[in-house]
Amino acid sequence: MGLATARAFAEAGAAVVLADFKEDAVKAAAEELLAAGHKALAVRCDVSDDVQVAAMVDRAVAEFGRLDAAFNNAAVMAKIAPTADSTREEWDRVIGVNLRGVWSCMKHELRQMDRQGSGAIVNNASVGALTGNPGIGSYIASKHGVVALTRTAALEYVKRGIRVNAVNPGLIDTQVARDVVAGDEGAYADIAKNVPIGRAGKPEEIASVVLWMCSPGASYVVGHALTVDGGMTVV
């Protein structure tokens, strides 16, 4: 979803900064955009490390002069286990990336946007922020936290010209989705068929939503977590 969103912003004319802890992968992604004639920069960053996050934002601003939009997308899936059987190490790993990482990114992005007097942030939450899901308690808790943090920051910064929102993707065709079923393609296909629309979503379908939420067309959208799930959570 992050790569698809970077492509969408680049194609819309933005200079983009791609960040990932996998240095080779993020460099390859940026080179692909550069080869297509776009402005792009790759930064290695582990979002669970506040020092690296600060350096990422500083480098983006040094390269392009400002920060107009941010999509905080980094996340890991929890290892499947009932709550009583999960470990402190696993909890810290998931919360460290999925929730503390979003907080850290927002902190440094908001400081820069506050200096500018404008900006838009979209945090990637999940339909898991709307309900429970047995076996992945730390993941579910982290995504509930992302939505709560989004709403709080939205109220804090809206009068400073900054809009903060979130997106709640349902089943999207990504590796993380497959991790939920431990890579079992048959189980993944069954889950996809049970989505009311009859399939998994495409990363590009999330990218288009993020692009819109950061655009002037969404200028009155503040503190909202927009669910994009093919009908999964329709009651």
Beta strands, then each sheet from edge to edge (+ up, - down):
strand 1: 16-20
strand 2: 40-44
strand 3: 69-72
strand 4: 119-124
strand 5: 162-169
strand 6: 225-228
sheet 1: 1+ 2+
sheet 2: 3+ 4+ 5+ 6+
end
